[in-house]
């Protein structure tokens, strides 16, 4: 991955919780580059959130109002 954008995203996948690191990095490595632009943007939005917010979305404690964000969370969970 020599693409600076991918390197930046990989850095943002590094979270305070190892479980989130694994989930986010796996998506980035296996799905992100082939995902449609709207899904890529939703993933980047997800990375801009704080760890507790991401965890709440992934565990289903909170449902994202944004449909694209909700879809990328579903994708993260089904691809893991």
N, C-alpha and C positions, 0 to 999 in steps of 0.2 A: 504494500500500500504506500506508494510514493505520492499519491494525490494529497496535497495539503489540506483540502477540505475533509477528506476521510480521516486524516491524522488528527485534525482538530476535533472531529466528532468522536474519535476513539478516546481522546483525552477527556471529553465530556461524559463518556460512558463510565469513567472511573468515579465511583461514588463512595460514600462512607460505609456502605453495606456491600459485602462481597456478593451476596445473592443478586443484588441489582446489577453489579458489575457484570456478572456472568450472563444474565438475561439480556442486558442491553448490548454487550459486546457480541453476543451470538447473533442477535438481530442485525447488527451492523455488518458483521462478516458474511452472513448468509443471505440476507434479504434486501438490505438498504439500497445497494447499487441498482438492482433490478426493479425496485419498487417505483410506482408512478410518482411523479413530482408531488402530488398532494399528500401521499403517504410519507414521503421523505420529509416534507415540511412539518407534518404532524409529529414525526419522530423527533425532529429538531425542537419542536415546541415542548415535547415531553422532556427532553434533556435539559430544558431551561427551568424546569420545576425543581423544587427542593426534594430531597430524598423522602421525607414523610408523605409528601403529596404524591410522588410516584408510587410509593408503597401502597397508599390508600387506593389508587387507581388499579393497581395490579391485583390487589387482594379483593377488590370489589366493594370495599367499604364506602367508596365514593365513585359515582358514575360521572364521567366527563360530560359536560353539556355539549361540547364541540363534537360533532359526529366523526370528524376525521381523527381526532385524538382518541375517541372511543374505539374506532376501528383499528388504529395502530396498537392500542393496548391489547385488543383481541388477537391481533396478529402475533404480538410478542408471546402471548400465552399459548397459542396454538402451534407456533413454530418451535417451542422449547421442548 
